[in-house]
Amino acid sequence: MNDPDARSDSTRDRWFPISRSEEVIGRHVAQAQLLGQEIVLWRDDTGAVNAWENRCPHRGVRLSIGFNTGTELRCQYHGWRFASGSGQCTYIPAHPTQKPANTIRAAGYGCVERHGFVWACLGPRTDGPELPEWGAPQATTLRSIVVDAPASAVAQSLLQSYRVATNDAPGVAFNASISTAAPDADGTEVTVTFLLQPATAAQTVIHGVLHRRYAAAERVAVLRHHNSRLTALRDAIERAAHADTPSRTA
């Protein structure tokens, strides 16, 4: 499940967006990947989101194929249940009358919701993560795009493809943001911030936020416009990466 080459001491302690909040639905289970680590995401009935290592501490089965009861996540394999928040095992079907040991728990990561995204940190949990801030109280999130390329290459391509409008764009390969001015479907310029999720050393997820709220009548056109631009950008990045890869001969 792990990609050691994608993880380092300098990046483990950083916070990254790993999903749009609207994609982590109550009574469902989602999954993500960050720095080579598989993560299971689930929202309990109070609205709190959990980000755990995607591995049951019993037999190592992926918890992402389990069941969200609203208060616990139940492993699909042997039915062990783990409480929201703490990850503490609460029930073992093979020993229904015994209280599970306090040491049996799912491994959790730091997790917060901000700007319409779920953010996670693989390193030691810290209070008040330094996440990017912007002034617009209203925003529209774009569909996230997976790119088979390192975060540094994706950041460079974004800077070249979307006209840079701020002075803080360079050096944004990881958990900082890229803010640019880009035309909407009607040609009106609006600020868009891109947040990069280094899933592995060779795969990146682009999350986008438009600093404007749209009426339903224009929202679909705007989202399609930026989705088309980002899809074309993804294809170009991957073509370039493929061209740079030496061909192998038998």
C-alpha atoms as one frame of an Amber mdcrd trajectory, in Angstrom:
protein
   0.000   0.000   0.000   2.914   2.359   0.564   5.221   4.114  -1.890   8.338
   4.891   0.189   9.864   7.035  -2.546   6.896   9.428  -2.345   7.286  10.114
   1.368   9.942  12.149   3.156  10.370  13.847   6.487   9.798  17.248   4.859
   6.477  16.303   3.256   4.961  14.016   5.897   4.397  16.962   8.236   2.594
  19.045   5.591  -1.134  19.279   5.017  -2.572  18.385   1.619  -6.060  18.354
   0.105  -7.095  14.743  -0.491 -10.756  15.061  -1.511 -13.531  17.533  -2.140
 -15.815  17.669   0.897 -18.890  16.972  -1.210 -17.416  13.627  -2.261 -17.198
  12.329   1.325 -20.853  11.405   1.813 -22.499  10.204   5.000 -22.985   6.428
   5.335 -20.499   5.845   2.499 -16.771   5.086   2.396 -14.255   6.850   0.142
 -10.541   6.452  -0.386  -7.590   8.610  -1.360  -3.851   8.365  -1.714  -1.237
  10.760  -0.383   2.533  10.426  -0.680   2.100   6.750  -1.507  -0.122   6.059
   1.493  -3.645   4.708   0.944  -6.230   6.517   3.072  -9.815   5.574   3.878
 -12.212   8.515   4.269 -15.613   8.416   5.897 -18.051  10.872   7.440 -20.001
   9.956  10.585 -23.565  10.980  11.363 -22.419  14.127  13.198 -20.681  15.326
  10.026 -17.122  14.667  11.234 -14.695  13.226   8.677 -12.186  10.491   9.494
  -8.963   9.929   7.549  -7.346   6.624   8.485  -4.716   4.311   7.112  -6.580
   2.080   4.670  -5.746  -1.092   6.558  -7.589  -3.054   9.211  -5.231  -3.693
  12.157  -6.504  -7.267  12.316  -5.613  -8.812   8.946  -4.594  -5.795   6.893
  -7.688  -5.806   4.680  -8.567  -2.459   3.090 -11.079  -0.630   5.265 -12.343
   1.195   2.171 -14.363  -1.919   1.266 -15.985  -1.839   4.712 -19.316  -0.409
   5.889 -20.015   3.010   7.414 -22.607   2.576  10.178 -22.725   6.300  10.960
 -20.792   5.931  14.207 -18.283   3.215  13.324 -16.472   1.744  10.334 -16.944
  -2.024  10.076 -14.309  -4.124   8.342 -15.736  -6.274   5.564 -13.511  -9.267
   6.336 -14.156 -10.304   9.953 -16.574  -7.558  11.003 -14.332  -5.738  13.461
 -15.742  -2.264  14.205 -13.806   0.955  14.804 -15.200   4.121  16.397 -15.322
   7.482  14.669 -12.697   9.915  15.916 -10.497   7.621  17.966 -10.354   4.612
  15.638 -10.720   2.440  18.743 -11.934  -1.100  18.086 -15.335  -1.465  19.737
 -16.472  -4.948  18.768 -14.964  -8.276  17.669 -17.629 -10.740  16.443 -15.524
 -13.772  17.389 -15.453 -12.520  21.011 -18.755 -10.645  21.439 -18.628 -10.490
  25.241 -15.065  -9.214  25.476 -14.081  -5.553  25.370 -11.323  -5.038  22.770
  -7.966  -3.900  24.111  -7.280  -0.169  23.966  -4.278  -0.861  21.752  -6.464
  -2.202  18.942  -7.376   0.778  16.811  -7.257   2.025  13.245  -4.309   4.309
  12.534  -5.645   7.839  12.088  -4.189  10.920  10.428  -4.722  14.601  11.088
  -7.818  15.683   9.177  -9.648  19.009   8.733 -12.153  20.491   6.294 -11.539
  23.894   4.782 -12.315  25.714   1.524 -14.532  22.850   0.380 -11.836  20.189
   0.741 -10.745  17.521   3.203  -7.095  18.038   4.183  -4.826  15.435   5.757
  -1.375  15.234   7.298   0.533  11.954   7.518   2.936  13.153  10.195   2.289
  13.947  13.864  -0.976  15.799  14.362  -0.659  19.525  14.913  -3.143  22.218
  15.871  -3.962  24.932  13.365  -2.403  23.684  10.114  -1.059  26.408   7.847
  -3.484  26.156   4.957  -3.776  28.669   2.127  -6.237  31.486   2.733  -8.085
  33.691   0.290 -10.436  36.574   0.765 -13.463  35.500  -1.285 -16.118  34.066
   1.063 -17.861  32.356  -1.875 -16.138  29.803  -4.059 -16.853  27.011  -6.527
 -14.783  23.820  -6.546 -13.835  22.235  -9.868 -13.788  18.539 -10.660 -10.487
  17.087  -9.448  -8.170  15.766 -12.161  -5.679  12.897 -11.737  -2.431  13.328
 -13.683   0.220  10.655 -14.158   3.115  13.013 -13.469   5.032  14.391 -10.450
   3.620  17.411  -8.624   6.548  19.596  -9.710   5.821  18.952 -13.405   2.114
  19.587 -12.908   2.786  22.884 -11.119   5.050  24.071 -13.918   2.456  23.223
 -16.565  -0.300  24.993 -14.647   1.797  28.144 -14.439   2.383  28.021 -18.195
  -1.209  27.245 -19.153  -3.167  29.571 -16.854  -2.073  33.210 -16.886  -0.383
  33.953 -13.574  -1.976  36.893 -11.784  -0.184  36.895  -8.438   3.412  37.155
  -7.271   3.318  34.124  -4.977   2.882  31.475  -7.663   6.478  30.111  -7.916
   7.513  27.284  -5.632   4.114  25.694  -5.366   4.992  22.076  -6.082   3.328
  20.722  -2.980   1.012  22.117  -0.331   1.027  25.767  -1.338  -1.405  27.092
  -3.922  -1.270  28.484  -7.440  -3.548  31.494  -7.899  -4.132  32.654 -11.470
  -6.588  34.639 -13.525  -8.464  32.563 -16.070 -11.365  33.283 -18.421 -14.688
  31.634 -17.712 -16.911  30.260 -20.446 -18.181  33.781 -21.200 -14.684  35.283
 -21.284 -14.945  36.974 -17.884 -11.746  36.628 -15.883 -11.937  35.102 -12.418
  -9.257  34.044  -9.948  -8.750  30.294  -9.700  -6.585  28.585  -7.094  -5.087
  25.167  -7.754  -4.181  22.841  -4.883  -1.924  19.895  -5.623  -2.185  16.481
  -3.992   0.960  14.356  -4.547  -0.715  10.948  -4.506   2.560   9.175  -5.279
   5.961  10.201  -6.590   4.597   9.878 -10.137   0.910  10.798  -9.780  -0.719
  14.086  -8.806  -4.303  15.201  -8.251  -5.210  18.762  -9.274  -7.929  20.375
  -7.152  -9.297  23.706  -8.360 -11.275  26.489  -6.672 -12.906  29.378  -8.540
 -13.168  32.466  -6.328 -16.734  33.131  -7.306 -20.158  31.649  -6.700 -22.261
  31.009  -9.801 -25.989  30.870 -10.375 -27.288  27.493 -11.479 -27.853  28.757
 -15.022 -24.156  29.504 -15.604 -22.518  27.055 -13.213 -22.665  24.073 -15.566
 -21.098  25.989 -18.471 -18.308  27.325 -16.258 -17.504  23.896 -14.797 -17.464
  22.315 -18.253 -15.171  25.051 -19.518 -12.538  24.545 -16.827 -12.909  20.772
 -16.903 -12.144  20.846 -20.627  -9.076  23.029 -20.057  -7.756  20.844 -17.254
  -8.427  17.628 -19.175  -6.479  18.974 -22.143  -3.691  20.052 -19.794  -3.585
  16.587 -18.202  -3.343  14.932 -21.620  -0.523  17.260 -22.668   1.440  16.646
 -19.465   1.089  12.880 -19.800   2.070  12.950 -23.494   5.182  14.931 -22.607
   6.032  12.542 -19.778   5.571   9.557 -22.089   7.764  11.170 -24.754  10.524
  11.758 -22.223  10.473   8.113 -21.111  13.058   6.018 -23.005  11.485   3.164
 -24.874  12.460  -0.329 -23.801  13.518  -2.925 -26.312  13.686  -6.627 -25.719
